[in-house]
């Protein structure tokens, strides 16, 4: 890879990591860019997953000690995420991902519509706990999305954020904090599996990991300074834009 291409990748990965700390959907930008630079699809997915792990660590650090992490639910959602990610990462090795963009775009547009329809959800802290059925729904969503996150990760954190706002009754800043922490485990498990299969580009992966680690820290600091109203606006706007972009990209390939 030429130096100019590498510098372009670094810049794109840094900017994307800063924004996607709030919005998620990092891989909807980073993976297509890697493919455009001629990186083999499985290598792109695997190397991107390594960088996502470090971004998630960097994105989580500023939230530690801010009383935003849901430690009561944490053991269960980490376990469900790990199990789901193992299944998802193994699927990468056997299932083609050509149909995923259409599914992702539809799901993201649904997420945006759902977020708009829910009005004040995620803006005003709630003192009421979700019903047992809704609570279980949150855990089911964690596992199902964990499978998807281990497989591709594009839109994973976005959908998980929406699920935690609507099902676990978190504010947007709480959901951002918790999904960053959960994504460490999702990305790490998938990365370990990819490493054992030898499909990670170590040199590129290390460079992009450092880039996204720094971007993750910076993005989380920005998120802590914004109120839930602005976080919701940024979240919905970005989700709609990326959903439409992914759908258009998929249509152009058909």
RODO-2510 file (C-alpha; in nm, 4 decimals, decimal comma):
residues 254
     n   res          X          Y          Z
     1     x     0,0000     0,0000     0,0000
     2     x     0,1351     0,3432    -0,0991
     3     x     0,2109     0,6011     0,1712
     4     x    -0,0608     0,8355     0,0399
     5     x    -0,3193     0,5552     0,0614
     6     x    -0,2118     0,4711     0,4155
     7     x    -0,2360     0,8362     0,5222
     8     x    -0,5826     0,8555     0,3663
     9     x    -0,6910     0,5456     0,5576
    10     x    -0,5561     0,6876     0,8842
    11     x    -0,7440     1,0155     0,8335
    12     x    -1,0698     0,8397     0,7435
    13     x    -1,0440     0,5960     1,0348
    14     x    -0,9705     0,8765     1,2827
    15     x    -1,2613     1,0985     1,1761
    16     x    -1,4963     0,8007     1,1614
    17     x    -1,3985     0,6808     1,5077
    18     x    -1,4617     1,0238     1,6612
    19     x    -1,8124     1,0451     1,5159
    20     x    -1,9070     0,6794     1,5532
    21     x    -1,8464     0,6793     1,9275
    22     x    -2,1865     0,8503     1,9382
    23     x    -2,3543     0,7007     1,6333
    24     x    -2,1995     0,3568     1,5892
    25     x    -2,1866     0,2127     1,2344
    26     x    -1,8081     0,2520     1,2087
    27     x    -1,7727    -0,0466     0,9752
    28     x    -2,0266     0,0909     0,7273
    29     x    -1,7606     0,3465     0,6388
    30     x    -1,4285     0,1810     0,7202
    31     x    -1,4831    -0,1598     0,5543
    32     x    -1,6008    -0,0209     0,2160
    33     x    -1,3045     0,2204     0,2191
    34     x    -1,0637    -0,0680     0,2814
    35     x    -1,2211    -0,2613    -0,0058
    36     x    -1,1779     0,0394    -0,2355
    37     x    -0,8064     0,0372    -0,1507
    38     x    -0,7866    -0,3191    -0,2786
    39     x    -0,7829    -0,5046     0,0529
    40     x    -0,9299    -0,8560     0,0316
    41     x    -1,2819    -0,8682     0,1879
    42     x    -1,2113    -1,1165     0,4698
    43     x    -0,8858    -0,9393     0,5541
    44     x    -1,0700    -0,6065     0,5566
    45     x    -1,3356    -0,7414     0,7952
    46     x    -1,0767    -0,8999     1,0254
    47     x    -0,8343    -0,6061     1,0316
    48     x    -1,1205    -0,3629     1,0841
    49     x    -1,2403    -0,5743     1,3788
    50     x    -0,8970    -0,5442     1,5427
    51     x    -0,9076    -0,1654     1,5057
    52     x    -1,2640    -0,1579     1,6425
    53     x    -1,1467    -0,3346     1,9573
    54     x    -0,8988    -0,0586     2,0316
    55     x    -1,1497     0,2126     1,9398
    56     x    -1,3955     0,0633     2,1881
    57     x    -1,1309     0,0596     2,4620
    58     x    -1,0431     0,4224     2,3918
    59     x    -1,4113     0,5138     2,3704
    60     x    -1,4879     0,3485     2,7048
    61     x    -1,2097     0,5045     2,9131
    62     x    -1,3585     0,8587     2,9431
    63     x    -1,6894     0,7072     3,0679
    64     x    -1,5286     0,5161     3,3557
    65     x    -1,6165     0,6750     3,6900
    66     x    -1,8997     0,8838     3,5407
    67     x    -2,1738     0,6557     3,6861
    68     x    -2,3007     0,5741     3,3368
    69     x    -2,2123     0,2034     3,3161
    70     x    -2,4959    -0,0359     3,4136
    71     x    -2,2953    -0,2723     3,6348
    72     x    -2,6064    -0,4668     3,7398
    73     x    -2,6754    -0,5898     3,3865
    74     x    -2,3107    -0,5981     3,2808
    75     x    -2,2224    -0,9649     3,3616
    76     x    -2,5206    -1,1024     3,1668
    77     x    -2,4851    -0,8769     2,8641
    78     x    -2,1100    -0,9436     2,8442
    79     x    -2,1717    -1,3207     2,8499
    80     x    -2,4447    -1,2959     2,5846
    81     x    -2,2238    -1,0711     2,3717
    82     x    -1,9290    -1,3113     2,3895
    83     x    -2,1446    -1,6103     2,2922
    84     x    -2,3064    -1,4188     2,0070
    85     x    -1,9748    -1,2836     1,8799
    86     x    -1,8205    -1,6320     1,8657
    87     x    -2,1087    -1,7527     1,6491
    88     x    -2,0936    -1,4424     1,4288
    89     x    -1,7174    -1,4592     1,3743
    90     x    -1,7411    -1,8251     1,2752
    91     x    -2,0117    -1,7345     1,0228
    92     x    -1,7680    -1,4978     0,8482
    93     x    -1,5614    -1,8011     0,7560
    94     x    -1,8484    -1,9830     0,5847
    95     x    -2,1145    -1,7319     0,4726
    96     x    -2,0770    -1,4693     0,1954
    97     x    -2,1610    -1,1173     0,3054
    98     x    -2,2949    -0,9879    -0,0279
    99     x    -2,6541    -0,9565     0,0937
   100     x    -2,5661    -0,7809     0,4201
   101     x    -2,5725    -0,4165     0,2939
   102     x    -2,9422    -0,4363     0,2062
   103     x    -3,0279    -0,5888     0,5445
   104     x    -2,8154    -0,3314     0,7280
   105     x    -2,9663    -0,0326     0,5475
   106     x    -3,3212    -0,1485     0,6146
   107     x    -3,2486    -0,2139     0,9815
   108     x    -3,0824     0,1257     1,0256
   109     x    -3,3726     0,3122     0,8670
   110     x    -3,6075     0,1181     1,0965
   111     x    -3,3886     0,2194     1,3925
   112     x    -3,4102     0,5861     1,2900
   113     x    -3,7896     0,5741     1,2476
   114     x    -3,8262     0,3925     1,5792
   115     x    -3,6062     0,6506     1,7551
   116     x    -3,8067     0,9404     1,6122
   117     x    -4,1370     0,7762     1,7045
   118     x    -4,0229     0,7249     2,0632
   119     x    -4,0073     1,0990     2,1209
   120     x    -3,8370     1,1634     2,4544
   121     x    -3,6806     0,8174     2,4868
   122     x    -3,3167     0,8495     2,5769
   123     x    -3,3414     1,2203     2,6555
   124     x    -3,4997     1,2304     2,9997
   125     x    -3,3674     0,9862     3,2647
   126     x    -3,6405     0,7467     3,3793
   127     x    -3,6913     0,6234     3,7336
   128     x    -3,9173     0,3336     3,6353
   129     x    -3,7755    -0,0072     3,5521
   130     x    -3,8805    -0,1876     3,2335
   131     x    -4,1267    -0,4744     3,2667
   132     x    -3,9782    -0,8279     3,2896
   133     x    -4,0781    -0,8998     2,9284
   134     x    -3,9130    -0,5806     2,8015
   135     x    -3,6058    -0,6549     3,0139
   136     x    -3,5779    -1,0020     2,8593
   137     x    -3,6178    -0,8387     2,5182
   138     x    -3,3090    -0,6304     2,5933
   139     x    -3,1058    -0,9422     2,6678
   140     x    -3,2347    -1,1189     2,3560
   141     x    -3,1393    -0,8154     2,1473
   142     x    -2,7936    -0,8195     2,3063
   143     x    -2,7367    -1,1814     2,1998
   144     x    -2,8841    -1,1520     1,8485
   145     x    -2,6947    -0,8318     1,7766
   146     x    -2,3831    -0,9920     1,9258
   147     x    -2,4009    -1,2563     1,6513
   148     x    -2,4286    -0,9841     1,3910
   149     x    -2,1516    -0,7791     1,5554
   150     x    -1,9111    -1,0715     1,5383
   151     x    -2,0025    -1,1261     1,1739
   152     x    -1,9664    -0,7759     1,0308
   153     x    -2,0248    -0,5055     1,2965
   154     x    -2,1578    -0,2461     1,0492
   155     x    -2,4507    -0,0865     1,2318
   156     x    -2,4093    -0,3206     1,5313
   157     x    -2,3487    -0,0526     1,7940
   158     x    -2,6121     0,1716     1,6326
   159     x    -2,8823    -0,0929     1,6709
   160     x    -2,7573    -0,1887     2,0176
   161     x    -2,7766     0,1768     2,1270
   162     x    -3,1365     0,1994     2,0069
   163     x    -3,2200    -0,1289     2,1831
   164     x    -3,0759    -0,0117     2,5157
   165     x    -3,2564     0,3224     2,4959
   166     x    -3,5927     0,1606     2,4200
   167     x    -3,5695    -0,1648     2,6168
   168     x    -3,3386    -0,0910     2,9105
   169     x    -3,4677     0,2703     2,9363
   170     x    -3,1189     0,4216     2,9229
   171     x    -3,0494     0,7798     2,8235
   172     x    -2,8468     0,8257     2,5061
   173     x    -2,5268     0,9038     2,6936
   174     x    -2,5770     0,5933     2,9113
   175     x    -2,6409     0,3803     2,6023
   176     x    -2,3307     0,5197     2,4294
   177     x    -2,1185     0,4406     2,7365
   178     x    -2,2513     0,0871     2,7776
   179     x    -2,2370    -0,0082     2,4098
   180     x    -1,8753     0,1080     2,3885
   181     x    -1,7870    -0,1236     2,6769
   182     x    -1,9849    -0,4142     2,5313
   183     x    -1,8260    -0,3656     2,1907
   184     x    -1,4836    -0,4331     2,3432
   185     x    -1,5887    -0,7917     2,4082
   186     x    -1,7739    -0,8316     2,0786
   187     x    -1,4803    -0,7078     1,8707
   188     x    -1,2144    -0,8797     2,0811
   189     x    -1,3684    -1,2265     2,0570
   190     x    -1,4146    -1,1925     1,6814
   191     x    -1,0583    -1,0594     1,6444
   192     x    -0,9109    -1,3552     1,8339
   193     x    -1,0909    -1,5965     1,6007
   194     x    -0,9718    -1,4024     1,2951
   195     x    -0,6153    -1,4024     1,4280
   196     x    -0,6206    -1,7819     1,4620
   197     x    -0,7302    -1,8008     1,0974
   198     x    -0,4444    -1,5762     0,9823
   199     x    -0,6645    -1,3252     0,8005
   200     x    -0,5598    -1,0110     0,9928
   201     x    -0,3148    -0,7663     0,8319
   202     x    -0,0960    -0,7067     1,1388
   203     x     0,0959    -0,4028     1,0145
   204     x    -0,2111    -0,2168     0,8927
   205     x    -0,4134    -0,3372     1,1908
   206     x    -0,1688    -0,1928     1,4450
   207     x    -0,1576     0,1449     1,2701
   208     x    -0,5364     0,1696     1,2428
   209     x    -0,5829     0,0419     1,5997
   210     x    -0,3698     0,3239     1,7410
   211     x    -0,5564     0,5724     1,5218
   212     x    -0,8993     0,4546     1,6363
   213     x    -0,7943     0,4282     2,0013
   214     x    -0,7084     0,7988     2,0002
   215     x    -1,0229     0,8813     1,8009
   216     x    -1,2358     0,6835     2,0455
   217     x    -1,1023     0,8787     2,3442
   218     x    -1,1621     1,2106     2,1704
   219     x    -1,5126     1,1114     2,0567
   220     x    -1,6193     1,0030     2,4060
   221     x    -1,4996     1,3298     2,5532
   222     x    -1,7152     1,5124     2,2992
   223     x    -2,0130     1,2899     2,3870
   224     x    -1,9760     1,3717     2,7571
   225     x    -1,9984     1,7429     2,6796
   226     x    -2,3193     1,7116     2,4745
   227     x    -2,6639     1,6763     2,6291
   228     x    -2,8987     1,3891     2,5416
   229     x    -3,1037     1,6043     2,3023
   230     x    -2,8021     1,6741     2,0815
   231     x    -2,6801     1,3160     2,1086
   232     x    -3,0220     1,1997     1,9878
   233     x    -3,0182     1,4469     1,6959
   234     x    -2,6686     1,3419     1,5869
   235     x    -2,7601     0,9753     1,6269
   236     x    -3,0803     0,9902     1,4179
   237     x    -2,9328     1,2123     1,1445
   238     x    -2,6277     0,9919     1,0995
   239     x    -2,8282     0,6696     1,1076
   240     x    -3,0624     0,7916     0,8322
   241     x    -2,7717     0,9146     0,6174
   242     x    -2,5722     0,5927     0,6521
   243     x    -2,8812     0,3778     0,5992
   244     x    -2,9617     0,5542     0,2720
   245     x    -2,5968     0,5472     0,1627
   246     x    -2,5723     0,1732     0,2237
   247     x    -2,8975     0,1116     0,0355
   248     x    -2,7781     0,3211    -0,2614
   249     x    -2,4416     0,1439    -0,2650
   250     x    -2,6185    -0,1931    -0,2660
   251     x    -2,8524    -0,0846    -0,5487
   252     x    -2,5563     0,0319    -0,7570
   253     x    -2,3922    -0,3088    -0,7266
   254     x    -2,6966    -0,5001    -0,8470
***
